[in-house]
Amino acid sequence: MTVRPLVILPDAQLRLVSEPVTAITDEIRELAADMLETMYEAPGVGLAAVQVGVLKRVVTIDTSTDEDARTPIVFLNPEIVWSSEEKRVFDEGCLSIPEFFGEVERPDRVRVRYMNLDGETVEQEADGLLATCIQHEIDHLNGVLFIDYLSKLKRDRVMKKFTKAAKRDAA
């Protein structure tokens, strides 16, 4: 397993739509393992393949709080098939937008359909942090960032800050 470099805002790659996984290959298994390693190292609770520069519909999530009792989930081609009318606000962050957080309102509960690494189609209901995380990572697969849910003023401020930092780092 390898810790891969993260794609950081304002990189335009974060706005691209990821391609479906058509076969579970050794390359996909290695990607998933590397994504988990990268996510744990960061540390974070979710990661989409686009965040490590791969435009495939692969997501890793682990919302456990105990390092000794990790519960990683790998989602291939995830899609939300149902969401509750009840909403919940979470203070979200993102490994591709380091050290910035913002309150985002999303459905409190969702049902997600995905393929696991054994090629089985799974449907799973989630609530709370897991539901938020699933929605956040699926957004990444569609080129959507959590800052898109913030006011234009906040979003513009974040973009300006990260664009300035990228120019400074490139110089």
C-alpha positions as CSV (number, residue, x, y, z in Angstrom):
1,M,0.0,0.0,0.0
2,T,1.2,3.5,-0.9
3,V,0.2,6.9,0.4
4,R,-0.6,8.9,-2.7
5,P,-0.4,12.6,-3.1
6,L,-3.6,14.5,-2.7
7,V,-5.1,16.8,-5.4
8,I,-5.6,20.2,-3.7
9,L,-7.9,23.1,-4.6
10,P,-7.8,25.0,-7.0
11,D,-6.7,22.0,-9.2
12,A,-9.3,21.8,-12.0
13,Q,-9.2,18.0,-11.9
14,L,-11.4,18.2,-8.8
15,R,-14.2,19.5,-11.1
16,L,-14.1,16.5,-13.5
17,V,-16.7,13.7,-13.5
18,S,-15.3,10.3,-12.8
19,E,-15.7,7.3,-15.0
20,P,-17.5,4.1,-13.9
21,V,-15.5,1.1,-12.8
22,T,-16.2,-1.5,-15.5
23,A,-14.1,-4.4,-14.0
24,I,-12.6,-5.2,-10.7
25,T,-8.9,-5.5,-11.6
26,D,-5.7,-5.7,-9.6
27,E,-5.3,-2.0,-10.4
28,I,-8.7,-1.2,-8.8
29,R,-7.9,-3.3,-5.7
30,E,-4.5,-1.5,-5.4
31,L,-6.2,1.9,-5.9
32,A,-8.6,1.1,-3.1
33,A,-5.9,-0.1,-0.7
34,D,-3.8,3.0,-1.5
35,M,-6.8,5.2,-1.0
36,L,-7.4,3.7,2.5
37,E,-3.8,4.2,3.4
38,T,-3.8,7.8,2.1
39,M,-7.1,8.5,4.0
40,Y,-5.8,7.1,7.3
41,E,-2.5,8.9,6.9
42,A,-4.1,12.3,6.2
43,P,-6.2,11.7,8.5
44,G,-9.7,11.7,7.1
45,V,-12.9,9.7,7.1
46,G,-13.5,9.6,3.3
47,L,-11.7,9.8,0.0
48,A,-12.8,9.8,-3.6
49,A,-10.3,8.5,-6.3
50,V,-10.3,11.9,-8.0
51,Q,-8.6,13.3,-4.9
52,V,-5.6,11.1,-5.6
53,G,-5.7,11.9,-9.3
54,V,-7.7,8.9,-10.6
55,L,-10.9,9.6,-12.5
56,K,-12.7,6.4,-11.4
57,R,-15.9,6.1,-9.4
58,V,-14.2,4.7,-6.3
59,V,-14.8,5.9,-2.8
60,T,-13.3,4.8,0.6
61,I,-14.9,5.6,3.9
62,D,-14.2,4.8,7.5
63,T,-16.1,6.7,10.2
64,S,-14.8,4.6,13.1
65,T,-13.1,6.6,15.8
66,D,-10.9,3.7,17.1
67,E,-7.8,3.0,15.1
68,D,-7.8,-0.6,16.4
69,A,-11.3,-1.2,15.3
70,R,-11.3,0.3,11.8
71,T,-14.4,-0.4,9.6
72,P,-13.3,0.6,6.1
73,I,-15.9,0.4,3.2
74,V,-14.9,0.5,-0.4
75,F,-17.7,1.8,-2.8
76,L,-17.4,1.2,-6.5
77,N,-19.8,3.1,-8.7
78,P,-21.9,4.3,-5.7
79,E,-25.2,6.0,-6.2
80,I,-27.8,7.4,-3.8
81,V,-31.1,5.7,-4.5
82,W,-33.1,7.3,-1.7
83,S,-32.6,10.2,0.7
84,S,-34.7,11.4,3.6
85,E,-36.6,14.6,3.7
86,E,-35.2,15.3,7.1
87,K,-32.0,17.4,6.9
88,R,-28.9,17.6,9.1
89,V,-26.1,20.2,9.2
90,F,-22.6,19.0,9.6
91,D,-19.4,21.1,9.8
92,E,-17.7,19.5,6.8
93,G,-14.0,19.5,5.8
94,C,-12.2,18.0,2.9
95,L,-8.7,16.5,2.4
96,S,-8.5,18.5,-0.9
97,I,-9.3,21.7,0.9
98,P,-7.1,21.4,3.9
99,E,-7.9,23.3,7.2
100,F,-11.1,24.8,5.9
101,F,-14.5,23.8,7.3
102,G,-18.1,24.9,6.6
103,E,-21.6,24.0,7.6
104,V,-23.4,22.0,4.9
105,E,-27.0,20.9,5.1
106,R,-27.7,17.5,3.5
107,P,-30.3,14.7,3.9
108,D,-30.0,13.0,7.3
109,R,-30.4,9.5,5.9
110,V,-29.6,7.9,2.6
111,R,-29.7,4.6,0.9
112,V,-26.7,3.9,-1.3
113,R,-26.2,1.2,-4.0
114,Y,-22.7,0.2,-4.9
115,M,-20.5,-2.6,-5.9
116,N,-17.9,-4.0,-3.4
117,L,-14.5,-5.4,-4.3
118,D,-16.0,-8.9,-4.6
119,G,-18.2,-7.7,-7.4
120,E,-21.4,-7.9,-5.3
121,T,-24.1,-5.2,-5.6
122,V,-24.8,-3.9,-2.1
123,E,-27.6,-1.6,-0.9
124,Q,-27.0,0.1,2.5
125,E,-28.8,2.6,4.5
126,A,-26.8,5.2,6.4
127,D,-27.5,8.1,8.7
128,G,-25.5,10.8,10.6
129,L,-21.8,11.1,9.8
130,L,-21.8,8.1,7.4
131,A,-24.7,9.5,5.4
132,T,-22.9,12.9,5.2
133,C,-19.7,11.3,4.2
134,I,-21.3,9.1,1.4
135,Q,-23.0,12.2,0.0
136,H,-19.8,14.3,0.2
137,E,-17.7,11.6,-1.6
138,I,-20.3,10.9,-4.3
139,D,-20.3,14.7,-4.9
140,H,-16.5,14.4,-5.6
141,L,-17.2,11.8,-8.2
142,N,-19.5,14.3,-10.0
143,G,-17.0,17.2,-9.8
144,V,-18.9,18.9,-6.9
145,L,-17.1,20.2,-3.8
146,F,-18.7,20.9,-0.4
147,I,-17.8,24.6,-0.8
148,D,-20.4,24.6,-3.6
149,Y,-23.1,24.5,-0.8
150,L,-21.7,27.6,0.9
151,S,-22.6,31.2,0.2
152,K,-21.0,32.7,-2.9
153,L,-19.0,35.0,-0.6
154,K,-17.5,32.2,1.4
155,R,-16.8,30.1,-1.7
156,D,-15.1,32.9,-3.4
157,R,-13.0,33.6,-0.4
158,V,-11.9,30.0,-0.1
159,M,-11.1,29.9,-3.9
160,K,-9.0,33.1,-3.6
161,K,-7.1,31.8,-0.6
162,F,-6.2,28.4,-2.3
163,T,-5.4,30.0,-5.7
164,K,-3.0,32.4,-3.9
165,A,-1.4,29.5,-2.0
166,A,-1.0,27.5,-5.2
167,K,0.7,30.4,-7.0
168,R,3.0,30.9,-4.0
169,D,3.9,27.2,-3.8
170,A,4.6,27.1,-7.6
171,A,6.9,30.1,-7.4
